[in-house]
Amino acid sequence: MARWIPVMVTLGLAAALGVSHFFGFGPVGVAAAVVVAAFAYGWPRLTDSPQPRVTSLMLFGFGLVGMVSVWLVPELPYLEWLPILTGIGLLWAFLQNLARGVEAKDAVANVSAQVSGLVISLATASWVAGFRVPGDREAVVVGLVAIILAQFATAMPWPARYTSPLAVGIGLLGGGATGALFSSGSLGILTAMLLGAILGLLVASVDRMLGMIADSRYQARKLRESRTLEDAKAKARRAAVHLAIGAAPIALGGIVVHVLARIFVFR
C-alpha cells in the first residue's frame, strides 16, 4: 500500500495542474504553488535535514519567487531569472549551515541536499512558463498523462530493472495515445510519443534515486542512529517522504514539457 501513496500524490497534483491550464493564470499559479508546497514540506524530511522547517520555508519561498519571475519576464523563454535565483539559493544554503555550525561533512551533505531541492522547487515555475507559451495546451496534457502512467508503472511490486523500462514504454504509449485524441493538435503523435518516453525515463530515474534515498543511509542522520532495518522502512513510509517522491516528477517534468513545447509547438 505504501508504494501507491506517491502515485496518488502525483495523480492529484497532475490533475490540478492539467485542469488549471484551461482556466487562466490564477488557477495555474495556485496549482503550481501546491506542487511547490508539497515538495518543500517533504524534501527536508526525505533527506533528513537537521533544519527541516527552515529548509521547507526556503524551498517554498524560492519556488514562489521563481513563479513570479517567470510571469513577469516579458519575452520568451521566460526562465532568465531562474539561474540567478539558484545562485542566491546556493548562498542561502551555505549561510544557513554556517550559522548552525554543523560539522564540515554534515554541512557538505546538507548543502548538497538543499541545492538539489532548490533546483527541483524552481523547476516548478516551468509550468507557468508553459502556460505563457502561445498555442494549445496539448503538450501539457500529454506530459501530465505520461507522468501519471509512468508513476503507476514504477509502483508495481517488481524490481527496478522491470519497472523502469515499463515506465518508459507506458509513457511512450500513453503520450502517443493522448496526442492522438487531439485531432487538430499542434504537437503531433510522434512528438507526443517522444515527450511521453522522455517523461517516462524521468519518472523512472527520479523514483529510483529518491527511493534509494528513502531506504538507505544517504544523507540520513536519523538512520545512522537507527539500529534496525524496520526503522529505515518506517521512515520511508512517512507521509512527508511520499509527498516529496510524488511531487518531484511533476516539478521536474515541467522543464521537459516547456522545452519540447517551444521546439515543436512555438518555433
Disulfide bonds with the S-S distance in Angstrom:
none
